[in-house]
Amino acid sequence: MIFYPKYLFAAGFTPLPNLMFIKHQYKDSVALHKHEETHQKQMRDNGVFKFWFTYIFHPCCRLAYEVEAYKVSIEHGTPIDVCAVHLAGMYYLDINFDQARELLK
């Protein structure tokens, strides 16, 4: 199930493997939908509790989850530099742009 609220704290958010929120202005973004679908798959593969526990409390796991999802975004047309800016700046990962870009190659 996908909802497209006008207001959302992020462009997209997937709290459960069958529930996705995409900010209305990004409704037509295939890359964002695929990014969030990657998180849905991660939750199904690892279990919802384990996904969120490791995502919240283990930055290395959060990094791995987001790198995987951003690589999918890149495959669907999002420029690598845009993904690197987001990866370096939005997830409390203590990495810089160059490190993020290298991880996304």
C-alpha positions, 0 to 999 in steps of 0.5 A: 500500500502506498500513500502520497501525503502532501507533507512528509518529513522525507521524500519517502518512508517505508515503515513496514514491508507492505506500507510506503509513504511517498511525498506527493511531489515525488509521486511519479519518481520511479527511482524513489519508488524503487529505493523504498521497495528496496527497503521493503525487500530488506524488511521481508528478508531480515524481518521488520524488528531486526531491520529497524533495530539494526537500522536505528542502533547500528550505523554500519547496518543503516549504511549498508541498507541505504547504500543498497537502496541508493544504488537502486535509485542510481540504476533508475536515473538518480544522479550518483552525486545527488545520492551521495549528498543524501547518503552523506548528509541525512542518515547520521553516518559520519561520512563525507560526500567523497566517501559516500560517492565511493560507496555508491560506485 
